């Protein structure tokens, strides 16, 4: 059950530390600039709600002008997003629900035993890209944070045999720039944000991978989360070091011939 929305209309409070980190990230990588039109993927989870609130605040206070809109992709699972529409209205966040048949497509086309998450992610991202192009937006904002980047890195390392993570900004093949303003924010900060102000979030039953008929629950991601938690427990500076490592690559120290200085 989704929690009831707190009947207050003032803006949610965002910690100065979060705002400072996001501001520095935006400045360093030029994520949002004068005249940009940004489409935010708003799932209704803690991370995307925080990012929606940050963009709304940034639009009011930043020394440059930009447009943004939040779009929620409806999987076709009977999700109810009235509460999210109300939350956005109260916070001054322009919001739209994009209805899709992603859930049916997953059932029809996903290979048995293959990853729900990667297949669903590609379809969700494709729907978001299509909406951005349709509405004339030049950037798509995704609420991935540092923990997501760490999980992606170690999952690629241990399951796919590649050194790959999540960049703050990249250009998609369709010309859109995909930005991650929260990429240097910890997940626990997004948890604190919604808990401290009793902000409702989308229930797990909205996730296709967590449906009763799922034959491929996200076990690998959970195992990676547990591994990272153990690493941080033994070394409290682990994520700080990892973030620094992501910004300090030495590609020539590996065996990829494309990066060897011969």
LODREN-783079 format. One line per 8 residues: for each residue y, z, x of N, C-alpha, C, O. Coordinates in steps of 0.1 Angstrom, whole numbers, padded with zeros to 4 digits. Example, Ala and Ser with C-alpha at 12.3 -4.5 7.8 and 13.67 -1.06 7.14 Angstrom:
REM LODREN-783079
-0057 0078 0132 -0045 0078 0123 -0033 0078 0132 -0033 0085 0142 ~ -0022 0071 0128 -0011 0071 0137 0000 0079 0129 0011 0080 0134 $
This chain:
REM LODREN-783079
-0012 0000 0008 0000 0000 0000 0013 0000 0009 0013 0007 0019 ~ 0022 -0008 0005 0035 -0009 0012 0043 0003 0008 0044 0007 -0004 ~ 0050 0009 0018 0058 0021 0015 0070 0017 0006 0074 0005 0007 ~ 0075 0026 -0001 0087 0023 -0009 0099 0022 0000 0100 0030 0010 ~ 0109 0014 -0003 0121 0012 0005 0130 0024 0003 0133 0028 -0008 ~ 0135 0030 0014 0144 0041 0013 0157 0036 0006 0163 0025 0010 ~ 0162 0043 -0004 0173 0038 -0012 0187 0040 -0006 0196 0044 -0012 ~ 0188 0037 0007 0201 0038 0014 0205 0023 0018 0196 0015 0021 $
0218 0021 0018 0222 0007 0020 0229 0005 0034 0232 -0006 0038 ~ 0231 0016 0042 0237 0015 0055 0228 0008 0064 0216 0007 0062 ~ 0234 0002 0075 0226 -0005 0085 0216 0005 0092 0220 0016 0095 ~ 0204 0000 0095 0195 0008 0103 0201 0010 0117 0208 0001 0122 ~ 0198 0022 0123 0204 0025 0136 0194 0020 0147 0182 0022 0146 ~ 0200 0013 0156 0192 0007 0167 0196 0015 0180 0208 0016 0182 ~ 0187 0020 0188 0190 0028 0199 0198 0020 0209 0197 0008 0211 ~ 0207 0027 0217 0215 0020 0227 0207 0014 0238 0210 0004 0243 $
0196 0021 0241 0187 0015 0251 0181 0002 0247 0181 -0007 0255 ~ 0177 0001 0235 0171 -0012 0230 0182 -0023 0230 0180 -0034 0235 ~ 0194 -0019 0225 0205 -0029 0225 0209 -0033 0239 0212 -0045 0241 ~ 0209 -0024 0248 0213 -0027 0262 0203 -0036 0268 0206 -0046 0275 ~ 0190 -0033 0266 0179 -0042 0272 0180 -0056 0266 0179 -0066 0274 ~ 0181 -0057 0253 0181 -0070 0247 0194 -0078 0251 0193 -0090 0253 ~ 0205 -0071 0252 0217 -0077 0257 0216 -0083 0271 0221 -0094 0273 ~ 0210 -0075 0280 0209 -0080 0293 0199 -0092 0294 0201 -0101 0301 $
0188 -0091 0286 0179 -0102 0286 0185 -0115 0280 0183 -0126 0286 ~ 0193 -0113 0270 0200 -0125 0264 0210 -0131 0274 0211 -0143 0275 ~ 0217 -0123 0281 0227 -0128 0291 0220 -0134 0303 0224 -0145 0308 ~ 0209 -0128 0308 0202 -0133 0320 0196 -0147 0317 0196 -0156 0326 ~ 0190 -0149 0305 0182 -0161 0303 0190 -0171 0293 0184 -0181 0290 ~ 0201 -0167 0288 0209 -0176 0279 0201 -0178 0267 0201 -0190 0262 ~ 0196 -0168 0261 0187 -0170 0249 0195 -0175 0237 0191 -0185 0231 ~ 0206 -0168 0234 0214 -0172 0222 0229 -0174 0228 0234 -0166 0234 $
0234 -0186 0225 0247 -0189 0230 0256 -0195 0219 0252 -0196 0207 ~ 0269 -0198 0222 0278 -0203 0212 0273 -0215 0205 0268 -0225 0211 ~ 0274 -0214 0191 0270 -0225 0183 0255 -0227 0180 0251 -0236 0173 ~ 0247 -0218 0185 0232 -0219 0183 0229 -0216 0168 0236 -0209 0161 ~ 0218 -0223 0164 0213 -0220 0150 0199 -0215 0153 0190 -0222 0157 ~ 0197 -0202 0150 0184 -0195 0153 0176 -0192 0141 0181 -0186 0131 ~ 0163 -0197 0141 0154 -0193 0130 0145 -0183 0135 0138 -0185 0145 ~ 0144 -0171 0128 0136 -0160 0132 0123 -0160 0124 0123 -0161 0112 $
0112 -0159 0131 0099 -0157 0124 0097 -0142 0120 0095 -0134 0129 ~ 0099 -0139 0107 0099 -0125 0102 0086 -0123 0095 0084 -0126 0083 ~ 0076 -0116 0101 0063 -0113 0095 0064 -0101 0086 0055 -0100 0077 ~ 0074 -0093 0088 0074 -0080 0081 0068 -0069 0089 0067 -0057 0084 ~ 0064 -0072 0101 0059 -0061 0110 0070 -0054 0117 0082 -0059 0116 ~ 0067 -0044 0124 0078 -0035 0131 0086 -0043 0141 0098 -0042 0142 ~ 0079 -0052 0148 0086 -0060 0159 0096 -0069 0153 0108 -0070 0158 ~ 0092 -0077 0143 0101 -0087 0138 0112 -0081 0129 0123 -0087 0129 $
0110 -0070 0123 0120 -0063 0116 0131 -0058 0125 0143 -0059 0122 ~ 0127 -0052 0136 0136 -0048 0146 0145 -0060 0151 0157 -0059 0152 ~ 0138 -0071 0154 0145 -0083 0159 0155 -0088 0149 0166 -0092 0152 ~ 0151 -0088 0136 0160 -0093 0126 0173 -0084 0125 0184 -0089 0124 ~ 0171 -0071 0126 0182 -0062 0126 0191 -0063 0138 0203 -0062 0137 ~ 0185 -0066 0150 0193 -0068 0162 0201 -0081 0161 0213 -0081 0165 ~ 0195 -0092 0156 0202 -0104 0154 0214 -0103 0144 0225 -0108 0146 ~ 0212 -0095 0133 0222 -0093 0124 0234 -0086 0130 0245 -0089 0128 $
0230 -0075 0139 0241 -0068 0146 0248 -0077 0156 0260 -0076 0157 ~ 0240 -0084 0163 0245 -0093 0174 0255 -0103 0168 0266 -0106 0173 ~ 0252 -0108 0156 0260 -0118 0149 0274 -0112 0146 0284 -0119 0146 ~ 0274 -0099 0143 0287 -0092 0140 0295 -0088 0152 0307 -0087 0151 ~ 0288 -0085 0163 0295 -0080 0175 0296 -0088 0187 0304 -0086 0196 ~ 0287 -0098 0188 0287 -0106 0200 0300 -0115 0202 0306 -0118 0192 ~ 0304 -0117 0214 0316 -0125 0217 0314 -0140 0215 0322 -0148 0221 ~ 0304 -0144 0208 0302 -0158 0206 0296 -0159 0191 0291 -0150 0186 $
0298 -0171 0186 0293 -0173 0172 0280 -0181 0172 0278 -0191 0179 ~ 0271 -0176 0163 0258 -0183 0161 0254 -0180 0147 0258 -0171 0140 ~ 0245 -0189 0142 0239 -0187 0129 0224 -0183 0131 0218 -0186 0141 ~ 0219 -0175 0121 0205 -0172 0121 0200 -0170 0107 0207 -0166 0098 ~ 0187 -0172 0106 0180 -0170 0093 0166 -0165 0096 0160 -0170 0105 ~ 0161 -0156 0088 0147 -0151 0089 0138 -0159 0079 0142 -0160 0067 ~ 0127 -0163 0084 0117 -0170 0076 0104 -0163 0077 0099 -0161 0088 ~ 0098 -0160 0065 0085 -0154 0065 0075 -0164 0061 0076 -0170 0050 $
0065 -0166 0069 0054 -0176 0066 0044 -0169 0057 0038 -0159 0061 ~ 0042 -0174 0045 0032 -0169 0035 0019 -0176 0038 0018 -0189 0037 ~ 0008 -0169 0041 -0005 -0175 0044 -0012 -0180 0033 -0021 -0189 0034 ~ -0009 -0176 0021 -0017 -0180 0009 -0028 -0170 0006 -0038 -0173 0000 ~ -0026 -0157 0010 -0036 -0146 0008 -0031 -0137 -0004 -0037 -0127 -0006 ~ -0021 -0142 -0011 -0016 -0133 -0022 -0007 -0123 -0017 -0004 -0113 -0024 ~ -0001 -0125 -0005 0008 -0115 0001 0020 -0113 -0009 0025 -0122 -0015 ~ 0025 -0101 -0009 0037 -0097 -0017 0049 -0094 -0007 0047 -0085 0001 $
0059 -0101 -0008 0071 -0099 0001 0084 -0096 -0006 0094 -0097 0000 ~ 0083 -0091 -0019 0095 -0087 -0026 0102 -0076 -0018 0114 -0076 -0017 ~ 0094 -0066 -0013 0100 -0055 -0006 0108 -0060 0007 0118 -0054 0010 ~ 0102 -0071 0013 0109 -0076 0025 0122 -0083 0022 0132 -0082 0029 ~ 0121 -0090 0011 0134 -0097 0006 0144 -0087 0003 0156 -0089 0007 ~ 0141 -0076 -0003 0150 -0065 -0007 0156 -0059 0006 0168 -0056 0007 ~ 0147 -0056 0016 0151 -0050 0028 0162 -0059 0035 0172 -0054 0040 ~ 0159 -0072 0035 0168 -0082 0042 0181 -0082 0035 0192 -0083 0041 $
0181 -0082 0021 0193 -0082 0014 0202 -0070 0017 0214 -0071 0018 ~ 0195 -0058 0018 0203 -0046 0020 0208 -0046 0035 0219 -0039 0037 ~ 0202 -0053 0044 0206 -0053 0058 0215 -0065 0061 0219 -0066 0072 ~ 0218 -0073 0051 0226 -0085 0054 0219 -0096 0062 0226 -0103 0069 ~ 0206 -0097 0060 0198 -0106 0068 0194 -0118 0059 0187 -0116 0049 ~ 0199 -0130 0061 0195 -0142 0053 0180 -0144 0055 0175 -0144 0066 ~ 0173 -0146 0043 0158 -0146 0044 0152 -0156 0034 0158 -0158 0023 ~ 0142 -0162 0038 0135 -0172 0030 0120 -0170 0032 0115 -0167 0043 $
0112 -0172 0022 0097 -0172 0023 0092 -0187 0023 0095 -0194 0013 ~ 0084 -0190 0032 0078 -0204 0033 0064 -0203 0029 0056 -0197 0036 ~ 0060 -0209 0018 0047 -0208 0013 0038 -0219 0019 0042 -0231 0020 ~ 0026 -0215 0024 0017 -0224 0031 0003 -0222 0026 0000 -0213 0018 ~ -0007 -0230 0031 -0021 -0228 0028 -0029 -0225 0040 -0040 -0230 0042 ~ -0022 -0218 0049 -0029 -0215 0062 -0042 -0208 0061 -0052 -0212 0068 ~ -0043 -0199 0051 -0056 -0191 0050 -0067 -0201 0046 -0078 -0199 0051 ~ -0065 -0210 0037 -0075 -0220 0033 -0078 -0229 0044 -0090 -0232 0046 $
-0068 -0233 0052 -0071 -0242 0063 -0079 -0235 0074 -0088 -0242 0080 ~ -0077 -0222 0076 -0085 -0215 0086 -0100 -0215 0081 -0109 -0217 0090 ~ -0102 -0212 0069 -0116 -0212 0063 -0123 -0226 0065 -0135 -0226 0067 ~ -0115 -0236 0063 -0121 -0250 0063 -0123 -0255 0077 -0133 -0262 0079 ~ -0114 -0253 0086 -0114 -0260 0099 -0117 -0251 0111 -0120 -0257 0122 ~ -0116 -0238 0110 -0119 -0230 0122 -0134 -0230 0125 -0142 -0228 0116 ~ -0137 -0232 0137 -0151 -0231 0141 -0156 -0217 0140 -0150 -0208 0144 ~ -0168 -0215 0135 -0174 -0202 0134 -0175 -0195 0147 -0180 -0201 0157 $
-0171 -0183 0148 -0171 -0175 0160 -0159 -0177 0169 -0158 -0170 0179 ~ -0151 -0188 0166 -0139 -0190 0175 -0128 -0180 0170 -0129 -0174 0160 ~ -0118 -0179 0179 -0107 -0169 0176 -0099 -0172 0164 -0093 -0183 0163 ~ -0098 -0162 0155 -0089 -0163 0144 -0074 -0164 0149 -0066 -0172 0144 ~ -0071 -0155 0158 -0058 -0152 0162 -0051 -0165 0168 -0040 -0168 0164 ~ -0058 -0172 0177 -0052 -0183 0184 -0050 -0195 0174 -0040 -0201 0174 ~ -0060 -0197 0165 -0060 -0207 0155 -0048 -0205 0145 -0040 -0213 0142 ~ -0048 -0192 0140 -0038 -0188 0131 -0024 -0189 0137 -0014 -0193 0130 $
-0023 -0185 0149 -0010 -0185 0156 -0004 -0199 0158 0008 -0201 0155 ~ -0013 -0208 0161 -0008 -0222 0162 -0003 -0228 0149 0007 -0234 0148 ~ -0011 -0224 0138 -0007 -0229 0125 0006 -0222 0120 0015 -0229 0115 ~ 0007 -0210 0122 0019 -0202 0119 0031 -0208 0126 0042 -0210 0121 ~ 0030 -0210 0139 0041 -0215 0148 0044 -0229 0143 0056 -0232 0143 ~ 0034 -0237 0140 0037 -0251 0135 0045 -0251 0122 0054 -0259 0121 ~ 0042 -0241 0113 0050 -0240 0101 0064 -0236 0103 0073 -0241 0097 ~ 0066 -0227 0113 0079 -0222 0116 0087 -0233 0123 0099 -0235 0120 $
0081 -0241 0132 0088 -0252 0138 0092 -0262 0128 0103 -0267 0128 ~ 0083 -0265 0118 0086 -0275 0108 0098 -0271 0100 0107 -0279 0097 ~ 0099 -0258 0096 0110 -0253 0089 0123 -0253 0097 0133 -0256 0091 ~ 0122 -0250 0110 0134 -0251 0118 0139 -0265 0119 0152 -0267 0118 ~ 0131 -0275 0121 0135 -0288 0122 0141 -0293 0108 0151 -0301 0108 ~ 0134 -0289 0098 0139 -0293 0084 0153 -0288 0081 0161 -0295 0075 ~ 0156 -0276 0086 0168 -0269 0083 0179 -0271 0093 0190 -0267 0092 ~ 0175 -0278 0104 0185 -0281 0114 0188 -0270 0124 0199 -0270 0130 $
0178 -0262 0127 0180 -0251 0137 0175 -0256 0151 0166 -0265 0152 ~ 0182 -0251 0161 0178 -0256 0175 0170 -0246 0182 0164 -0249 0193 ~ 0169 -0233 0177 0161 -0223 0184 0153 -0215 0174 0157 -0213 0163 ~ 0141 -0211 0179 0132 -0203 0171 0130 -0190 0178 0126 -0190 0190 ~ 0132 -0179 0172 0131 -0166 0178 0118 -0159 0174 0114 -0159 0162 ~ 0110 -0154 0183 0097 -0148 0181 0099 -0133 0187 0105 -0131 0197 ~ 0092 -0124 0180 0094 -0110 0183 0084 -0104 0193 0080 -0093 0192 ~ 0079 -0112 0202 0070 -0107 0212 0077 -0097 0222 0089 -0100 0225 $
0070 -0087 0225 0076 -0077 0234 0068 -0076 0247 0059 -0084 0249 ~ 0072 -0066 0256 0065 -0065 0269 0051 -0063 0268 0043 -0068 0276 ~ 0047 -0054 0259 0032 -0051 0257 0025 -0064 0253 0013 -0066 0258 ~ 0031 -0073 0245 0024 -0085 0241 0023 -0094 0254 0012 -0100 0256 ~ 0033 -0094 0262 0032 -0103 0274 0021 -0097 0284 0014 -0105 0290 ~ 0020 -0084 0285 0010 -0078 0293 -0004 -0081 0288 -0013 -0085 0296 ~ -0006 -0080 0275 -0019 -0083 0269 -0022 -0098 0271 -0034 -0101 0274 ~ -0013 -0106 0269 -0015 -0121 0271 -0019 -0124 0285 -0028 -0132 0287 $
-0012 -0117 0295 -0015 -0120 0309 -0030 -0116 0312 -0037 -0123 0318 ~ -0033 -0104 0308 -0047 -0099 0312 -0058 -0106 0303 -0069 -0107 0308 ~ -0055 -0110 0291 -0065 -0117 0284 -0067 -0131 0290 -0079 -0136 0291 ~ -0056 -0137 0294 -0058 -0150 0301 -0065 -0149 0314 -0073 -0157 0318 ~ -0062 -0138 0321 -0069 -0135 0334 -0084 -0133 0332 -0092 -0139 0340 ~ -0088 -0124 0323 -0101 -0120 0322 -0110 -0129 0313 -0122 -0130 0315 ~ -0104 -0136 0303 -0112 -0145 0294 -0110 -0160 0296 -0119 -0167 0293 ~ -0099 -0164 0302 -0096 -0178 0303 -0095 -0183 0317 -0094 -0195 0320 $
-0095 -0174 0327 -0094 -0178 0341 -0081 -0184 0344 -0081 -0194 0352 ~ -0070 -0179 0339 -0057 -0185 0342 -0046 -0174 0343 -0048 -0163 0337 ~ -0036 -0176 0352 -0025 -0167 0353 -0014 -0172 0344 -0006 -0181 0348 ~ -0013 -0166 0333 -0003 -0171 0322 0001 -0159 0314 -0007 -0150 0310 ~ 0014 -0159 0310 0019 -0148 0301 0029 -0154 0291 0026 -0165 0286 ~ 0040 -0147 0289 0050 -0152 0279 0064 -0152 0285 0068 -0142 0291 ~ 0070 -0163 0285 0084 -0164 0291 0094 -0160 0281 0092 -0161 0269 ~ 0106 -0156 0285 0117 -0153 0276 0122 -0165 0268 0126 -0163 0257 $
0121 -0177 0274 0125 -0189 0267 0118 -0201 0272 0115 -0202 0284 ~ 0114 -0210 0263 0108 -0223 0268 0112 -0234 0258 0115 -0231 0246 ~ 0110 -0246 0262 0113 -0257 0253 0100 -0263 0248 0092 -0267 0256 ~ 0099 -0263 0235 0087 -0269 0229 0087 -0284 0230 0098 -0290 0232 ~ 0076 -0291 0227 0075 -0305 0228 0084 -0312 0218 0089 -0323 0220 ~ 0087 -0305 0207 0095 -0311 0196 0110 -0309 0199 0118 -0313 0191 ~ 0113 -0303 0210 0127 -0302 0214 0133 -0288 0211 0144 -0285 0216 ~ 0127 -0280 0203 0132 -0267 0199 0130 -0258 0211 0120 -0259 0219 $
0140 -0249 0213 0138 -0238 0223 0132 -0226 0216 0138 -0221 0205 ~ 0122 -0220 0221 0116 -0208 0216 0121 -0196 0224 0119 -0197 0237 ~ 0126 -0186 0218 0132 -0175 0225 0125 -0162 0221 0120 -0160 0210 ~ 0124 -0152 0231 0118 -0139 0229 0128 -0128 0233 0127 -0123 0245 ~ 0137 -0125 0225 0148 -0115 0229 0142 -0101 0232 0148 -0093 0239 ~ 0130 -0098 0227 0124 -0085 0229 0114 -0084 0240 0107 -0074 0242 ~ 0114 -0094 0249 0103 -0096 0259 0103 -0084 0269 0093 -0082 0276 ~ 0114 -0077 0270 0115 -0066 0280 0115 -0052 0273 0119 -0042 0279 $
0112 -0053 0259 0112 -0040 0251 0097 -0036 0250 0088 -0044 0249 ~ 0095 -0023 0251 0081 -0018 0249 0078 -0017 0234 0086 -0015 0226 ~ 0065 -0018 0231 0060 -0017 0217 0064 -0003 0212 0067 -0002 0200 ~ 0063 0007 0220 0065 0021 0215 0080 0022 0210 0083 0031 0201 ~ 0089 0014 0215 0102 0014 0211 0104 0008 0197 0112 0013 0189 ~ 0096 -0002 0194 0096 -0008 0180 0090 0002 0170 0094 0002 0159 ~ 0080 0009 0175 0073 0019 0166 0083 0030 0163 0084 0034 0151 ~ 0090 0035 0173 0100 0046 0171 0111 0041 0161 0115 0049 0153 $
0115 0028 0162 0125 0023 0154 0122 0024 0139 0129 0029 0131 ~ 0110 0019 0135 0106 0019 0121 0103 0033 0116 0106 0037 0105 ~ 0096 0041 0125 0092 0055 0121 0104 0064 0119 0105 0072 0110 ~ 0114 0063 0128 0125 0072 0128 0134 0071 0115 0141 0080 0111 ~ 0133 0059 0109 0142 0056 0097 0134 0053 0085 0139 0048 0075 ~ 0120 0055 0086 0112 0053 0074 0113 0039 0069 0114 0037 0057 ~ 0112 0029 0078 0113 0015 0074 0100 0010 0070 0090 0012 0078 ~ 0098 0004 0059 0085 -0002 0055 0081 -0014 0064 0089 -0021 0068 $
0068 -0016 0065 0063 -0027 0073 0051 -0033 0065 0045 -0027 0057 ~ 0048 -0046 0069 0037 -0053 0062 0024 -0046 0065 0021 -0042 0076 ~ 0015 -0045 0055 0002 -0039 0057 -0008 -0049 0065 -0005 -0061 0065 ~ -0018 -0043 0071 -0028 -0051 0079 -0035 -0061 0071 -0040 -0071 0076 ~ -0036 -0059 0057 -0043 -0068 0049 -0037 -0082 0048 -0043 -0091 0043 ~ -0024 -0083 0053 -0018 -0096 0054 -0023 -0105 0065 -0020 -0117 0066 ~ -0031 -0099 0074 -0036 -0106 0086 -0049 -0114 0083 -0058 -0107 0079 ~ -0049 -0127 0085 -0062 -0134 0082 -0074 -0129 0090 -0085 -0130 0085 $
-0071 -0124 0103 -0082 -0120 0111 -0088 -0107 0106 -0099 -0103 0110 ~ -0081 -0100 0097 -0086 -0087 0092 -0091 -0088 0078 -0092 -0078 0071 ~ -0094 -0100 0073 -0099 -0102 0060 -0114 -0097 0060 -0121 -0098 0070 ~ -0119 -0093 0048 -0133 -0089 0048 -0144 -0099 0052 -0154 -0095 0057 ~ -0141 -0112 0051 -0150 -0122 0055 -0148 -0127 0069 -0154 -0137 0073 ~ -0140 -0120 0077 -0137 -0124 0091 -0150 -0122 0099 -0156 -0112 0099 ~ -0154 -0133 0106 -0165 -0132 0115 -0161 -0130 0130 -0169 -0130 0139 ~ -0148 -0129 0132 -0143 -0128 0146 -0131 -0118 0146 -0119 -0123 0148 $
-0133 -0105 0144 -0121 -0096 0145 -0116 -0096 0160 -0123 -0100 0169 ~ -0103 -0093 0161 -0097 -0094 0175 -0101 -0083 0184 -0093 -0074 0189 ~ -0114 -0083 0188 -0120 -0073 0197 -0114 -0074 0211 -0111 -0063 0217 ~ -0113 -0086 0216 -0108 -0088 0229 -0094 -0082 0231 -0091 -0076 0241 ~ -0085 -0084 0221 -0072 -0079 0222 -0072 -0063 0222 -0064 -0057 0229 ~ -0080 -0058 0213 -0081 -0043 0213 -0086 -0038 0226 -0081 -0027 0231 ~ -0096 -0044 0232 -0101 -0040 0245 -0090 -0040 0256 -0089 -0032 0264 ~ -0082 -0051 0255 -0071 -0052 0265 -0061 -0042 0263 -0056 -0036 0272 $
-0057 -0039 0250 -0048 -0028 0247 -0053 -0015 0253 -0045 -0007 0259 ~ -0066 -0012 0251 -0072 0001 0256 -0071 0001 0271 -0068 0012 0277 ~ -0074 -0010 0278 -0073 -0011 0292 -0059 -0008 0298 -0058 -0001 0307 ~ -0049 -0014 0291 -0036 -0012 0295 -0031 0002 0293 -0024 0008 0301 ~ -0036 0008 0282 -0033 0022 0280 -0038 0031 0291 -0032 0041 0295 ~ -0050 0028 0295 -0057 0036 0306 -0049 0034 0319 -0047 0044 0326 ~ -0045 0022 0322 -0037 0019 0334 -0024 0027 0334 -0020 0033 0344 ~ -0017 0027 0322 -0005 0034 0322 -0007 0049 0322 0002 0057 0328 $
-0018 0054 0317 -0021 0068 0318 -0023 0073 0332 -0019 0084 0336 ~ -0028 0065 0340 -0031 0068 0354 -0018 0065 0363 -0017 0071 0374 ~ -0010 0056 0358 0002 0052 0365 0014 0050 0355 0015 0039 0350 ~ 0022 0060 0353 0033 0059 0343 0042 0048 0346 0049 0043 0337 ~ 0043 0043 0358 0052 0032 0362 0046 0018 0361 0051 0008 0365 ~ 0034 0018 0355 0026 0005 0355 0033 -0006 0348 0034 -0017 0353 ~ 0039 -0004 0336 0046 -0014 0329 0059 -0018 0335 0063 -0030 0335 ~ 0066 -0009 0342 0078 -0012 0349 0074 -0021 0361 0081 -0031 0363 $
0063 -0018 0368 0059 -0027 0379 0055 -0040 0374 0057 -0051 0380 ~ 0048 -0041 0362 0043 -0053 0357 0054 -0062 0353 0054 -0074 0355 ~ 0065 -0056 0346 0076 -0064 0343 0083 -0070 0355 0087 -0081 0355 ~ 0084 -0062 0366 0090 -0067 0378 0082 -0078 0384 0087 -0088 0389 ~ 0069 -0077 0383 0060 -0087 0388 0061 -0100 0381 0061 -0111 0387 ~ 0063 -0099 0368 0065 -0111 0360 0078 -0119 0364 0080 -0131 0362 ~ 0088 -0111 0370 0100 -0117 0374 0100 -0120 0389 0111 -0124 0395 ~ 0089 -0119 0396 0088 -0120 0410 0075 -0127 0414 0066 -0121 0421 $
0074 -0140 0411 0062 -0147 0413 0061 -0153 0427 0072 -0158 0432 ~ 0049 -0153 0433 0047 -0160 0445 0035 -0170 0443 0024 -0167 0448 ~ 0038 -0181 0437 0027 -0190 0433 0020 -0196 0445 0008 -0199 0444 ~ 0027 -0197 0456 0021 -0203 0468 0010 -0193 0474 0003 -0198 0483 ~ 0009 -0181 0470 -0001 -0172 0475 -0014 -0173 0469 -0024 -0166 0472 ~ -0015 -0182 0459 -0028 -0184 0452 -0034 -0198 0457 -0029 -0203 0467 ~ -0045 -0202 0450 -0052 -0214 0455 -0049 -0226 0447 -0056 -0236 0449 ~ -0039 -0226 0439 -0035 -0238 0432 -0028 -0248 0441 -0017 -0245 0446 $
-0034 -0260 0443 -0029 -0269 0453 -0015 -0274 0449 -0007 -0279 0457 ~ -0011 -0273 0436 0002 -0278 0432 0013 -0269 0437 0025 -0273 0437 ~ 0009 -0257 0442 0020 -0248 0447 0018 -0244 0461 0025 -0235 0466 ~ 0009 -0251 0468 0008 -0248 0483 0018 -0256 0491 0020 -0268 0488 ~ 0024 -0250 0500 0034 -0257 0509 0027 -0262 0521 0025 -0255 0531 ~ 0022 -0274 0521 0014 -0280 0532 0022 -0290 0540 0017 -0295 0550 $
